Amino acid sequence: MLKYRLATEGDVDLFFLWINDEQARANSYNKEYVDYYKHVEWYTKRIHSSNFTFLIFFSDSNPVGQVRFELMAPSEAVISIMVDKAHRGMGHASNMIALASDFFLQKNQGCKITAHTFKANQASFHSFQKAGYIFSEEKEIKNIQSCILYKG
């Protein structure tokens, strides 16, 4: 069973490992390796911002991945997810998305969450659908054919 908690400043190195994972970079709109010092600056600023919510998921005491929300407007947020490479393919993504989305929507009632997945990344697309997200449209984002889904 997955459990989660809000991320803290002390999680910066774990997030750094996840963000520079080869598959994570391949499935990101930003393909470039992230410099550690830039990551620390980015993470520290956002972990204290009311516009961001970072959740870390665990199975037993092992970190499984993270879900992040960025509030773009008072009633609209964008979700992103990353599953640790040791835990991929185990069905955790849809559970993480569902649990995190429920948590976020309870705290931000009336908010709509938007997800962007690569059209070619059907596993991610299906994880969002399984978590209750509704397909909205296909569109090109940063020269990548993408699927837009929403919840809320």
Secondary structure, DSSP 8 states (H G I E B T S, - for coil): -EEEEE--GGGHHHHHHHHT-HHHHHTSS--S---HHHHHHHHHHHHT-TTEEEEEEEETTEEEEEEEEEEEETTEEEEEEEE-GGGTTSSHHHHHHHHHHHHHHHHSTT-EEEEEEETT-HHHHHHHHHTT-EEEEEEEETTEEEEEEEE-
